[in-house]
Amino acid sequence: MTTPTSYFDTSSWDPADVLSGGSRMIPISTPSGEFRVWTKRVGTNPDIKVLLLHGGPGATDELYECFDVWFPGAGIEYYYYDQLGSFRSDVPEDPSLWTLERFVDEVEQVRIALGLDSSNFVLLGQSWGGLLAMEYAVHHQQNLKGLVISNMMSSSKLYNEYAHNVLMPTMDQEILAEIKQFEADGNTSDPRYEELLMEHHYVLHVCRMPVEQWPDPVMRSLGHINPAIYVPMQGPSELGLSGSLESWDRSGDLKDIDVPTLVIGAAHDTMDPEHMRWMSEQLPQGEFLLCPNGSHLAQFDDPQHYFPGLINFLNKL
């Protein structure tokens, strides 16, 4: 994968917080003290500055490396960002930090530190990042120029229903029973569990290509995921959501998010694409983009639809 030349203006940054390669560590205040999160700016555009919220929770910015192929040529300024507890950022061993409310506050602190505001700030979140982006918009939409919700439904309950009523019936039922038994026994670290999920779920609904062809950034991000965040918030099961986010629902609040918003869904996603179309219709300034060949990581397995549609939305802003 070719990464075009990037340009960085670090004139306003504290040298103590600037690392090699144009990246920056931003101080974050939390109830447990101050920590630092990693960001990296690519490109320069005074009117469009996209902050990327990765999935997980506890995954990494690596899931956006494919944006380097598309965004620089379109003249879009964008920011890689590892949330607290993820990869290049500080990784405190404090379970009290892993709450949705604190992550929303963290995003707001990052926005302020980067100097983003309603004249230029676009928040793009994929999967858990999409959930976090919606939650941020509910509390801070006055700071947004635009919002992108990628591969995420607005209700954990409806997500679980889609997994149970639509995805699970299509699986080999004996395999599904074996997967569920691993989860019931708390043996999700067993290699057999991962093998079953990869063959019967991941390559169909997470990244729709043979696993030996999975892009290197995806494999690296999976290897770097922080289970101390992922498991308590997402839950141990990969076939639904059962952690602290299990009761999350912002479907009734979509009508109040009155900023230009693009909702991206994919035909083979773990998330219901028709629900995501419905979400776009509830948003006062909503648009919907369907990736017909894509799954949950549509930026990797259907880039020919994902990026032209996304870039068109950003250009209209």
Beta strands, then each sheet from edge to edge (+ up, - down):
strand 1: 23-30
strand 2: 33-42
strand 3: 49-53
strand 4: 77-82
strand 5: 121-126
strand 6: 146-150
strand 7: 261-266
strand 8: 286-291
sheet 1: 1+ 2- 4+ 3+ 5+ 6+ 7+ 8+
end
